[in-house]
Amino acid sequence: MPESTHARVSLYRSRRELLDRIDTEVLELEGSDSQVSFNAARRLADLGSRAATRSLMDVVRRASHDHSKRFALYALRRLRDKRALAMIARILMDRRYSDAVRDEAAEALSVFVEKGSEKALAAFLLCQHDESPAVRYSVAYSLGFSKDVSSRNALRQMLSDDVVPLGGLESVGSMAKESLAGRQEGER
């Protein structure tokens, strides 16, 4: 077999094996056991392959368990694939999703706002006054990664928000203060 044909066959096997592994992990991610789902999401993220992006986006859209959606968003954040950006921004702003899923979407968007994404920044600015304290908290955290002046202004507006999200340790305003301090010191 000529070397170029052999290389293509080898690549196909490798690609096929990768896609099979992604399919297997996605099935576990969509399951009812949250620990199994989280481990599958972590393995998908650890693959570091953007070949998993579309499958993870499908899980977020159609999974019956919130934990599956959250963990798929976690994996998408780690993959940093900009093909997922628009969908993640829509989920953050869509109140039909649970607060926990939208909170995870805000964290997933943080990697894009750090890169200067106007779409991510716009979603955060629209959600800075969201009814969910958990979403507002993650928005305050994520805006700390933006270098845009509008994020600084939004964080200043959030300083007076003294609501602590359910299960949280500090208020939204405290996170806004921390994000502003991190921006000023260049830590974020």
C-alpha positions in Angstrom: 0.0 0.0 0.0 1.5 3.4 -0.9 2.5 5.5 2.1 0.0 8.3 1.5 -2.9 5.7 1.3 -1.6 4.1 4.5 -1.5 7.5 6.2 -5.1 8.2 5.2 -6.3 4.9 6.5 -4.4 5.4 9.8 -5.8 8.9 10.1 -9.3 7.5 9.4 -8.9 4.9 12.1 -7.7 7.4 14.6 -10.5 9.8 13.7 -13.1 7.0 13.8 -11.8 5.9 17.2 -12.0 9.5 18.4 -15.6 9.9 17.2 -16.6 6.5 18.8 -15.0 7.7 22.1 -17.0 10.9 21.9 -20.2 9.0 21.2 -19.6 6.7 24.2 -18.9 9.7 26.5 -21.9 11.6 25.3 -24.2 8.6 26.2 -22.8 8.6 29.7 -23.1 12.4 29.9 -26.8 12.2 29.1 -27.4 9.6 31.9 -29.3 10.0 35.1 -26.3 9.6 37.4 -24.8 13.0 37.9 -21.4 11.7 39.0 -21.1 9.5 35.9 -22.2 12.5 33.8 -19.6 14.8 35.3 -16.9 12.2 34.8 -17.9 11.8 31.1 -17.9 15.6 30.6 -14.4 15.9 32.2 -13.1 13.1 29.9 -14.6 14.9 26.9 -13.0 18.1 27.9 -9.7 16.3 28.5 -9.7 14.9 25.0 -9.2 18.5 23.9 -10.8 17.9 20.6 -13.2 20.3 19.1 -14.7 17.3 17.3 -16.8 17.0 20.5 -18.3 20.5 20.3 -21.4 19.7 18.2 -22.2 16.7 20.3 -21.9 18.7 23.5 -24.1 21.5 22.0 -26.7 18.9 21.2 -26.6 17.7 24.8 -27.2 21.2 26.1 -30.2 21.6 23.7 -31.9 18.2 24.2 -30.8 16.5 27.4 -33.6 15.7 29.9 -31.4 16.2 33.0 -30.2 19.6 34.0 -26.9 18.2 35.3 -26.2 16.8 31.8 -26.7 20.3 30.3 -24.5 22.0 33.0 -21.7 19.5 32.6 -21.9 19.8 28.8 -21.5 23.6 29.2 -18.5 22.9 31.5 -16.9 20.8 28.8 -17.6 23.5 26.2 -15.9 26.1 28.4 -12.8 24.0 28.6 -12.8 23.3 24.8 -13.0 27.1 24.1 -14.5 26.5 20.7 -16.1 29.7 19.3 -18.6 27.7 17.3 -20.5 27.3 20.7 -20.4 31.0 21.6 -23.7 32.0 20.1 -25.6 29.1 21.6 -24.1 29.6 25.0 -25.0 33.3 24.9 -28.6 32.4 24.0 -28.9 29.9 26.9 -27.6 32.5 29.3 -30.4 34.9 28.3 -33.2 32.2 27.9 -35.2 32.0 31.1 -36.7 28.7 30.0 -33.5 27.1 31.2 -33.0 26.6 34.9 -30.9 29.1 36.9 -28.2 26.4 37.3 -27.9 25.9 33.6 -27.8 29.6 32.9 -25.2 30.1 35.7 -23.0 27.5 34.0 -23.6 29.2 30.6 -22.3 32.5 32.2 -19.1 30.7 33.3 -18.7 29.1 29.9 -19.0 32.5 28.2 -16.2 33.9 30.5 -13.5 32.3 28.2 -14.9 34.2 25.3 -15.3 37.6 26.9 -11.7 37.3 28.0 -10.8 37.0 24.3 -12.7 40.2 23.6 -16.0 38.7 22.2 -18.6 41.4 21.7 -21.3 38.8 21.7 -20.3 37.4 25.1 -20.0 40.9 26.5 -23.5 41.9 25.2 -25.0 38.8 26.8 -23.4 39.7 30.1 -24.6 43.3 30.0 -28.1 42.1 29.2 -28.0 39.7 32.2 -26.4 41.9 34.8 -29.9 42.7 36.3 -31.2 39.1 35.9 -33.8 37.9 38.4 -31.5 35.0 39.4 -28.8 35.8 42.0 -26.8 32.9 40.8 -26.8 34.2 37.2 -25.9 37.7 38.4 -23.1 36.4 40.5 -21.6 34.5 37.5 -22.0 37.6 35.3 -20.1 39.6 37.9 -17.4 37.0 38.0 -17.2 36.8 34.2 -17.2 40.5 33.6 -14.0 40.7 35.5 -12.3 39.0 32.5 -13.4 41.7 30.1 -11.1 44.6 29.2 -14.0 46.7 27.8 -15.0 49.9 29.6 -18.7 48.9 29.7 -17.8 45.8 31.8 -16.3 48.1 34.4 -19.4 50.3 34.4 -21.6 47.2 34.8 -19.6 45.9 37.7 -19.8 49.3 39.4 -23.6 49.1 39.1 -23.6 45.6 40.6 -21.6 46.7 43.7 -24.8 47.4 45.7 -26.4 44.0 45.0 -26.2 42.4 48.5 -28.1 39.2 47.6 -26.2 36.0 48.2 -27.1 33.2 45.8 -28.5 30.0 47.3 -25.6 28.0 48.5 -23.2 30.9 48.0 -20.7 32.3 50.4 -20.7 35.9 49.2 -23.0 38.5 47.6 -23.2 39.4 44.0 -21.9 42.9 45.0 -18.9 41.3 46.7 -18.1 39.4 43.5 -18.4 42.6 41.5 -16.0 44.3 43.9 -13.6 41.4 43.6 -13.8 41.5 39.8 -13.2 45.2 39.7 -10.2 44.8 42.0 -8.8 42.0 39.9 -9.2 44.1 36.7 -7.3 47.0 38.3 -4.5 44.9 39.6 -4.3 42.9 36.3 -4.9 39.6 38.0 -7.7 38.6 35.8 
